[in-house]
Amino acid sequence: MQRVFEDYAYTDAVRNGCYWDTTVTPRTWPVLQGAHQADVVIIGAGFVGLNAAIELAQGGASVIVLEAEWPGWGASGRNGGFCCMGGAKAEDATIARHYGETALQEWDAAQVAAIDLVGQRIADLGVDVERHSNGEIILAHSSRAMARLARTNENALGPEDLRSRGIQASGIYGGVHTPVGFGLNPRRYVDGLVAHAEALGVRIYGQSPVVQLKRSGLNWQAATNDGCVEADKVLIASNGYSRDDLPDWFAGRYLPAQSSVMVTRPLTREEQEAQGWTSDLMAYDTRTLLHYFRLMPDGRFLFGMRGGLTSSPRAEEAVQRRMRQHFDRMFPAWKHVEATHMWSGLVCLMPSLVPFVGELPDTSGLYAAMGWHGNGVAMGSYAGAVIGKHMAGQPVEGLPDFVQYPPRQFPLSKHRRALLRLAYLGYAVTDLL
């Protein structure tokens, strides 16, 4: 089994502290056993796989979803809950230069449509996802970053403007508010999608990792340890938890990266005011190795960051210590506030820094949707719905053409994590400027 990170990254140990798991009722899942047939088999029961399954089932297709653990176990059930603009790491200017201004406009429209889709899904499902926040605010972590924000945003806010809005943290030089998007409880959203998919007849199996994917005549066969599914089409929706040998074409074309999160105990109103942070806006800063954070409806404060490079008990402890240090530095009035939950997970980077959503080249019937660069709540959901419709026979609509361009391999693909280490060292230096 060719996974990119150490085995520890794929165990329960790194997610056992996930706060979201305490907000839902756990359930058991059937394990795939014996031989099955379906029109479509989907590998991965997260935002992409479940939204694709819903679209396919609504169109009359029979769908089986195979999940290595249980729905929401991966990034979909342990992220920061930011339903916001994003999905690509490439700058707007880079997208316009490589693909054209029209493609950039289409991408911008797709990001808004993705947020709207999630909002509509939640409304249709009637699930309480603890929705809050009128969009998000990006905060400049340096005077230079603030100058860049001010050049491109006429409505940039200075430190005093932020303080008047209940937004105050150390080392912040201003920001820009984008009134699009909202915060949510991602695990409750996943569970709502699961219930909807099952009501449509989708069969979901847990503890059923696909160990082999191969052609079987004109169809595909996805084999697990205890069973197999034969289907006309396959969607790989495992994102940062994918494998280099499933299929072999995947090797070197994606790169998992760690993201870590902590959640505090509920803060009293007096504690919030002592720090000067009373806003419920989703927030993130301009660092490349960014921090992201938000005050949740029950008063808990969520804080996350990028930067982990290896996965082991010792490395996990080191990342959690560093995350706490960063939190205390930004919010000094809360140094005494305990973090009740800490965990980590894998996001997915692509060589071109834009997602891939489409059919694999020269491989009829095999599709993938992946590469949200840490912003998959909205775009992963949207891409899942788009690829589901496409697999049902419709053209790819609502996304720019460039997402269908097959990703190239990373340079030195077998050693691409070493390149990430070098990149992170550079980012750490530039983030100080």
N, C-alpha and C positions, 0 to 999 in steps of 0.2 A: 504494500500500500504506500504510494508515493505522496506523502503529505509534506508541506513546505516547512511547517514549524515543528518544534519538538512535541513529542506525544503529550506532554503535560497540558499543552494548549487545547487539547481536544478532550479533556476530562472534566468531570463535574467540579473538580477542586477549584478551578478559576472562576466558576460562576455560582458557587454555593452561597456566596454572600449577596446575591442579586436581590435588591429590594422588591422588584416587581413580582417575584415569586410569592411574596407574602400577601399579595393583594388579590390573589385568585385561589379558587379551589382546585387542587391538583386532581388529575384523573389518570387512569391507566389506559394504555393503548394496545390494540391487538397487534401481534407480531405476524408479519407475512409468512404463511406456511403453504407449501404446495404450489401448484401451477395455476396462474390466473391469466386472463386476457382483458385487454381494455383498448380503447381507441388511442388513449394517451397515457403515458406514465410520466410522472413528475418526480424528480429527485430533489427533495428539500421542501419542508413545510414551514416556510417563512413568508414574508410579505409577498415575494415574487411568486412562489409556488402556489400559495393559497388564492391570490387574486387571479392568476392564470387559470387555476382549476375552476373557479367560480364562472369565469367567462366561457370556458369550454363547456362546462356542464349546462349553463344556460342555453348554449347552442345545440344541446342534445348529445354531446359526446360522453362516452363512458370514460371516467378518469380515476386512476389510482395514484395516490401520493405516497412516496416512500421516504420516510424520515429516519435518519440514523439514530436519533435519540427520541425526542418528542416535539410536537409543533411549538415553535418559539424557543427552542433550546439554544439556537445559535444567536446571531446578531439581532434578529428580529425581536426576540424576547428579552434582550438584555441591554439595549441601546439607551441613549439619554432621553428618548421620547420627544425629539425635535421634528415636527412635521413642517418642513421649511423648504425654502429655495435651496437648490444644490443637486448634487449627483455627479458633477464633474469637478476635477481638480484644476483643469486647464483654465487659464484666465480668459475673460471675454475677448480680449484683444487677440489672444492666440487662436481661439476658435474662429473668429472673424478672418484672421489671416490665412488659416489653413483651409477653412471650409466655406468662407464667404459671409457677408453681412446677413443675407437671407437666412442662412443656417443658424446664425446667432439669434436672430429674431425668433425663429422656430423653436430654438432651445429655450429661450426665455419664456415663450408661451407654454411650452411643455411643462416647465417647472411650476407655473401657476396652475395649470390644468391638473398636475399631479396632486397638489395640495387640495384642490377642489374635489378630486376623486375620493381622497381619504375622508374629507369632510362629509361627502355624500354617503360613502359607505357607512360611516359611523351613524349618521342620521337614519339610514335605512335599517341598520341592524338594531338600533335602539339600545346601544351599549354605552354604559357610563365609563368613559375613558378618562375622566377627570380633565376634560379639555379646559385650557386657559390660554391667555396671552394673545394680545393683538399684534401678531407678527414677532419680529426679532430685532435685536439691536446689536450692531457690530461695534466693538469698542477698541479704540486705538491704544496700543500698548506703548507707544513712543511718540514723541513730537513729530518725528519724520513720518510715521504711519498716519498721524492725524493730518499732516499736510497733504498726504496723498488722498485721504478721504475727502478733505475739503475741496480739493481740485476737481473731483468728479461728482460731488454731491452738494448742491446749493443749500440743502437743508441740514447740513452738518451741525451737530450740537456740541457746545463747549462743556467743560466740567461743571460750570454753574447750572447750565440747562439740565444736565444729567441729574445733578443733586436735587433740583426742584422736582424731578420726576421720580425720585426715590431710587436713584441708581448711583451708588458710590462705592468705589473699590480703589485700593492703592495701585498706583502706577497706571492710571487711566487718564488719557489726555483729551478725550472727547469721543464722539461716536455718531452713528447714523442709524435711524430707525426705519426699518422696512415693514410696513403694516400688512404683511402677507404671511400667513402660516400660524401655527398654534402648537402648544405643548400638549402631550397626552401620555397616558399610561400605555406603553407599547404592548405589554403582555395582555391587557384586557382587549386591546384592538385585535391581537392575534387570535384570542379565544373567540371573539365575535366572528372573525373570518372563518374559523374552523366550524363553528355552529352553522353558519350560512352554507358553507361548502357541503357539509354533511346533509343538510336539509335538501340540497340539490342532487344528492345521490353520490357524491364523491366519496370514495373509500380511502381512508387515511390509515396508514400503518406506522407504528412507532417501533423503536429498537430494531429497525430493518434497514441497516446500511447496505447500499448497493456495492457489491464487491467485484462485479463484472458486468460490462455493457458490451454487447456484441450484436452483429447482424444474425438474424435467423430467417433465412429465405428473404422475403420482401419486407419483413418486419424487424423490429428490434426486440432484444431480450435483455431485461435487467434482472440480474440474479442477486439474491441476498444469501445469507448463510443458510436459511431454512426454506426458501422458496424462489419463485421467479415470476416475472410478468412479461408477457409478450404483447407488444403494442405496435400500432402503425407509426407513432411518433413519440419522441422523448424530449422533455424539457429539463435541462440541468439548471437548477435554481439554488445552488449551494454556496454561491458567492465566495466569501473568504474562507469557507470551510470545504472548498473544492479539493480535488486531487489531480496531480499531474498525469495520472494514468487512467483517468475516467472522463473522457477518452484520452488517448496518448496525445492527441492534437493540442490539448490544454497545456502541455508541459511548457513552462516558462512564459505563458501569456497572461498571467495574473500574479499579483503579489499580495498576500495577506499582511496586514499590519495591526499591531495591537492598539487598543484604546481602553482606558481604565476609567472607572466611575466610582464615586462615593456619594452616599446620601446621609445627611445628618439627622439627628432627632428633630422633632418640630421646634422651630424657633418661636419664642414668644414675641408679641408685638414690640415689647420694650427692647428685646435683643435685636430685632430687625432695625428699629430706629437708631439704636446705638451704633450700628455699622453704617446706617444710612442707605440700606437696601430694603426697600419695601415694595418695589415693582415686581409684577409677575411676568414681565417680558422675558422671553427666551433671549439669551445673550451668548456671544462668543467674542473672542478678541482677535486681533490681526496677526498674532504669531503664526508662523507656518506650523509649528508644533503647538497647535492652538489649545486654549482652554475653552470649555463650554459649560454654561451653568444657568440655573433658573430656580426661582422660588416656587415651590409647588403649592397647590391649594391648601394642603393641610399644614403648611408652615415648614415642612422639611426643605432643605436646600440641597440641590443636586449639583455636583461639580465633576467634570470629566476632563481628561487630557490625553494627548497622544504621547508617544515616546518610547514605549517598551519594545525591546529588540529580541529578547529571548524569553523562553517560558520554562520556569522551574519553580519549586517552592521558594527558593532563595531570591530568584529574580522577581517573583510576584511580591514578596515582602518589600523588596527594594523599591519597586514602582509605587507601592502603596505609601511607603514613607515619603517618597519624593512628591507624590500627589498631595499628601497632607501638608508638606512644607509649602508647596505652591498655593494651596488654599489659605493657609495661615498668613502668607505674605500678602495675598490680595485682600483678605478679609480679617484684619488683625483683631477686630472686636469679637470675633468668633473663635479665637484660639482655644477657649475653654469648652467649646461645643463638641461633643463627641460625634464621631461618624459611626452610625449604627450598622451600615452596610458598605462593603467594598467588593468590587469584582472587576473582571476584564473580559474582553472578547476580541474577535478578529474582524476588521473591516477589510475591504478589497480595493487595491489600486490596480490600474491598467497602464500599459506602456504609453498610450497616447493621452492618458489622464482624462478620458471620456468613457462612458459606459459602452458595453457591447450588448446589443439586443437583436438577435436574429438567428438565422440558420447557419450552422457551421459549413464552411466551404467544402464542396465535393463530398458531402455527407448528407444525402437526402433523408429528411425526417428527423434530424437531430438538431435541436435548438438550445440556445443558452441566453440567459439574461443576467448580467452581472456587472460589477464594477461601479459602486455608488460612492466610493471615496469617503465613506463615513456619513453619508447623508441619504440613507436608503428608506426611511419611513415613507416619504412621499414618492420619490422617484422609483424606488423598488416596487411599490404598490402599483404605480401607473404603468411601469414597464411590464409588470406581470399581466396586467389587464390587456395591454397592447399586444404582447406576444401571444396571449391566449386567443385573442381574436384572429391574429395572423395565422396561428396554427389551425384555426377553424376555416381558413380559406380566404380571409380578408387581407388586403394590403396593409403594410405597416403604416398606420396613420397616427398623427399626433406627436411624432418624434422626427427630428431631422434625419436626413439620410446617413449622416456620418456615424450614427450609432450602429448601423448595420455593417460597417466596414470591419472585417475580421481583424482582431488585434494581432500585431506582430509579437515576436518574442522579445523579452527583455534582453539587453546585452548580458553576456555571461549568464544565461538563464538559470543554469544549475546553481549559480552562486549569487543570485540576485538579492538575497538577504544581506550579503556582505556589502553590496552597493547601497542598500537602504541604510546600513549603519553609517557609511561615509556621508550619505545625504543628510542624515539626522545630525551628524556632527556639524556639518555646514549650516543647517537650519538653526541649530542651537546658537551658533555664533551670530548669524544675521538677525535672529530674534532679539539679541541684546542691543541692536543698533536702533 
